[in-house]
């Protein structure tokens, strides 16, 4: 068994958080929705939205039958609302290409809208129990420190999958646990800024610890300031549209008190370009709603 596997498995049995997507019978659709929501969004914010989403749309086909505007509205304040549009498109593709069943095959998952290497493998592993390396930001940090002796990982690349694969046991059940445990360790112990090395199950074999915790270049992308940004302007426009749905809103009435009218109009244009809003006859509305 790979060196990191045994301590990770033992630690995870006691330390794993009780999260909805880890419970028995959660299902592939629930797993897929949770992975879309968890991208760049904290777990605590996701859980209530996830439960409401799956209550409203318990299958891909039920979401596919709804207008995309409903998905954007239900997404509420989760941020990065294009994810809602992508999830709706993926649901339509699952209905039309896979008879309403989330596919198990990684390549089939990768062919769906909005799904990349991480999400495809996460669904195949955590929903279907297959053996694949699953690598997110937390996993990459654990591998960088424990295996490579670096404080922070380098830029994401395909080699990350090979590095994680080398740490997975051959046993399928154990490989699933190691994938989940590495992610969990990075989320709650081996954190980016304040690692809790004193309680880490990998402390004895951690290359970074053995080297005396050397500093390394932090290549993580910095999140731009939200206050006053175009992202905030886009959010303000979408909030008006969600609250007005299904009725359209006159363009001049969309966030009329926004302090920078040029920025507001740029936000409207970008939402239209992304398919998150539609305009006609001087009116603006969510995608799929009639402009009347």
C-alpha positions as a printed Julia matrix, in Angstrom:
292×3 Matrix{Float64}:
   0.0    0.0     0.0
   1.34   3.5    -0.85
   2.91   5.33    2.09
   0.21   7.97    2.51
  -2.76   5.64    2.14
  -2.87   3.82    5.49
  -2.61   6.92    7.74
  -5.13   8.78    5.58
  -7.66   5.94    5.77
  -7.3    5.6     9.54
  -7.59   9.35   10.1
 -10.58   9.75    7.79
 -12.66   7.18    9.68
 -12.78   9.49   12.7
 -12.23  12.95   11.21
 -14.5   13.07    8.15
 -17.22  15.69    8.36
 -20.82  14.54    7.99
 -21.69  16.13    4.65
 -24.79  15.36    2.55
 -22.89  14.11   -0.49
 -21.03  11.57    1.66
 -24.15   9.85    2.92
 -25.31   6.48    1.68
 -27.59   6.64   -1.33
 -26.95  10.28   -2.17
 -26.72   9.4    -5.86
 -24.85  10.55   -8.93
 -27.14  13.5    -9.7
 -26.79  14.86   -6.19
 -23.03  14.39   -6.38
 -22.87  16.24   -9.71
 -24.96  19.16   -8.42
 -22.88  19.39   -5.25
 -19.65  19.51   -7.25
 -20.97  22.34   -9.41
 -21.99  24.29   -6.31
 -18.77  23.66   -4.39
 -16.55  25.25   -7.03
 -15.09  28.33   -5.29
 -17.89  28.31   -2.72
 -17.61  27.31    0.98
 -19.35  24.14    2.15
 -21.52  25.96    4.69
 -23.06  28.14    1.98
 -23.63  25.24   -0.37
 -25.55  22.83    1.87
 -28.89  24.72    2.13
 -28.84  25.59   -1.58
 -28.06  21.98   -2.48
 -30.95  20.62   -0.44
 -33.38  23.14   -1.95
 -32.14  22.41   -5.47
 -32.52  18.63   -5.15
 -35.96  19.02   -3.59
 -37.07  21.07   -6.58
 -35.2   19.07   -9.23
 -34.49  15.54   -7.93
 -33.32  14.28  -11.34
 -31.52  15.7   -14.37
 -34.71  15.4   -16.42
 -36.75  17.51  -14.01
 -34.18  20.3   -14.27
 -33.93  19.91  -18.05
 -37.7   20.42  -18.32
 -37.49  23.77  -16.52
 -36.49  27.01  -18.28
 -32.86  28.01  -17.68
 -34.14  31.18  -15.99
 -35.44  29.02  -13.14
 -31.98  27.55  -12.63
 -30.38  31.01  -12.54
 -33.01  32.2   -10.06
 -32.66  29.15   -7.81
 -28.89  29.64   -7.78
 -29.56  32.8    -5.75
 -26.41  34.21   -4.14
 -24.04  31.26   -4.64
 -21.93  33.36   -7.0
 -20.5   32.61  -10.44
 -24.02  32.14  -11.86
 -22.75  30.73  -15.14
 -22.45  27.5   -13.17
 -26.25  27.42  -12.94
 -26.57  27.82  -16.69
 -23.93  25.14  -17.31
 -25.64  22.77  -14.89
 -28.93  23.27  -16.7
 -27.26  22.55  -20.04
 -25.59  19.46  -18.59
 -29.0   18.25  -17.37
 -30.43  18.66  -20.87
 -27.48  16.71  -22.29
 -27.91  13.94  -19.7
 -31.59  13.69  -20.57
 -31.02  13.68  -24.32
 -27.83  11.63  -24.57
 -28.0    9.32  -21.55
 -31.72   8.69  -20.97
 -31.73  10.93  -17.92
 -29.0    8.99  -16.07
 -25.74  10.7   -15.07
 -23.06   8.79  -16.98
 -20.4    6.77  -15.18
 -17.69   6.94  -17.83
 -15.18   9.75  -17.31
 -15.02  10.64  -21.01
 -18.82  10.82  -21.2
 -18.84  13.08  -18.14
 -16.13  15.29  -19.63
 -18.31  15.77  -22.71
 -21.02  17.45  -20.61
 -21.18  21.23  -20.34
 -19.26  22.73  -17.42
 -17.48  19.53  -16.39
 -13.69  19.29  -16.21
 -11.16  16.74  -14.99
 -11.94  17.16  -11.33
 -15.75  17.02  -11.52
 -15.8   14.1   -13.96
 -13.58  11.97  -11.76
 -15.33  13.06   -8.57
 -18.65  11.77   -9.92
 -17.12   8.52  -11.19
 -15.38   7.9    -7.85
 -17.74   9.21   -5.18
 -21.05   8.35   -6.87
 -20.12   5.17   -8.71
 -17.17   3.86   -6.69
 -14.69   3.58   -9.55
 -10.94   3.9    -9.12
  -9.61   7.19  -10.49
  -7.4    9.91   -9.0
  -9.48  12.91   -7.88
  -7.46  16.1    -7.54
  -8.75  19.42   -6.23
  -6.9   22.4    -4.75
  -6.76  20.79   -1.32
  -5.39  17.51   -2.67
  -2.71  19.33   -4.64
  -1.56  21.14   -1.51
  -1.36  17.89    0.49
   0.69  16.23   -2.25
   2.96  19.27   -2.62
   3.78  19.25    1.08
   3.78  15.57    2.0
   5.42  14.22   -1.16
   7.34  17.09   -2.78
   8.36  19.12    0.28
   6.86  22.34   -1.07
   4.79  24.83    0.92
   2.44  25.42   -2.01
   1.72  23.45   -5.18
   2.79  24.63   -8.59
   0.4   25.46  -11.4
  -2.26  22.77  -12.05
  -1.35  20.29  -14.77
  -2.05  16.76  -15.94
   0.85  15.44  -13.85
  -1.28  16.05  -10.74
  -3.45  13.08  -11.71
  -0.42  10.8   -12.0
   0.9   11.96   -8.62
  -2.4   11.19   -6.92
  -2.79   7.9    -8.74
   0.54   6.79   -7.27
  -0.89   7.28   -3.77
  -4.07   5.24   -4.38
  -4.32   1.63   -3.19
  -5.28  -0.99   -5.76
  -8.38  -1.81   -3.73
 -11.26   0.23   -5.16
 -12.99   0.94   -1.84
  -9.75   2.01   -0.2
  -8.83   4.17   -3.2
 -12.13   6.04   -2.84
 -11.43   6.68    0.83
  -7.91   7.95    0.11
  -9.25  10.37   -2.52
 -11.79  11.74   -0.05
  -9.32  11.78    2.84
  -6.68  13.76    0.94
  -9.28  16.38    0.04
 -10.57  16.49    3.61
  -7.09  16.78    5.07
  -6.33  19.76    2.86
  -9.65  21.39    3.77
  -9.45  21.15    7.55
  -5.84  20.38    8.57
  -3.29  21.02    5.81
  -4.77  24.41    5.02
  -3.15  27.06    2.86
  -2.39  29.66    5.51
  -2.56  27.95    8.92
  -1.72  24.24    8.64
  -2.31  22.26   11.84
   0.76  20.06   11.52
   0.54  18.95   15.15
  -2.6   16.91   14.41
  -1.78  15.84   10.85
  -1.81  12.06   10.27
   0.95  12.49    7.68
   3.33  14.39    9.96
   5.72  11.45   10.3
   6.27  11.15    6.55
   5.7   14.74    5.43
   8.6   15.89    3.24
   7.83  19.57    3.91
   7.97  19.07    7.69
  11.17  17.03    7.42
  12.79  19.82    5.41
  11.97  22.41    8.07
   8.94  23.98    6.37
  10.79  25.84    3.58
   8.92  28.61    1.82
   8.02  28.2    -1.84
   6.45  30.45   -4.41
   2.69  30.75   -3.96
   1.19  30.44   -7.42
  -2.42  30.44   -6.34
  -4.58  32.87   -8.29
  -5.61  35.83   -6.17
  -9.29  36.65   -6.11
  -9.88  40.2    -7.27
 -11.58  42.54   -4.82
 -15.35  42.12   -5.04
 -16.48  45.52   -3.74
 -16.91  47.89   -6.66
 -15.95  45.25   -9.22
 -17.69  44.24  -12.42
 -18.6   40.99  -10.62
 -20.53  42.99   -8.05
 -22.27  44.96  -10.81
 -23.24  41.72  -12.58
 -24.6   40.37   -9.3
 -26.68  43.5    -8.76
 -28.22  43.22  -12.24
 -28.98  39.52  -11.78
 -30.57  40.19   -8.41
 -33.0   42.64  -10.03
 -33.82  40.13  -12.77
 -34.34  37.26  -10.32
 -36.66  39.32   -8.16
 -38.63  40.52  -11.19
 -38.95  37.13  -12.88
 -40.92  36.15  -14.84
 -41.57  39.76  -15.9
 -38.91  41.58  -17.94
 -37.33  44.79  -16.72
 -36.88  47.98  -18.73
 -33.2   48.51  -19.44
 -33.21  51.97  -17.92
 -34.7   50.55  -14.7
 -32.02  47.89  -14.13
 -30.15  49.04  -11.01
 -30.81  52.74  -11.8
 -28.95  53.87   -8.68
 -25.73  52.01   -9.52
 -22.95  54.62   -9.03
 -21.21  53.85  -12.32
 -23.65  53.67  -15.22
 -20.92  52.63  -17.66
 -19.95  49.72  -15.43
 -23.61  48.73  -15.02
 -24.12  48.71  -18.78
 -20.92  46.71  -19.2
 -22.27  44.22  -16.7
 -25.53  43.92  -18.65
 -23.64  43.38  -21.9
 -21.47  40.68  -20.33
 -24.49  38.88  -18.87
 -26.12  38.85  -22.31
 -22.88  37.56  -23.85
 -22.73  34.76  -21.26
 -26.34  33.76  -21.89
 -27.41  34.74  -18.38
 -29.73  37.48  -19.65
 -31.61  38.29  -22.83
 -32.66  41.68  -24.2
 -35.31  42.69  -26.7
 -37.36  45.83  -27.34
 -35.6   47.71  -24.55
 -36.37  45.0   -22.0
 -34.08  42.66  -20.08
 -35.0   39.26  -18.65
 -33.52  35.95  -17.57
 -32.88  33.36  -20.28
 -35.95  31.44  -21.37
 -38.52  33.93  -20.09
 -40.69  35.68  -22.66
 -40.04  39.4   -22.91
 -43.67  40.3   -22.43
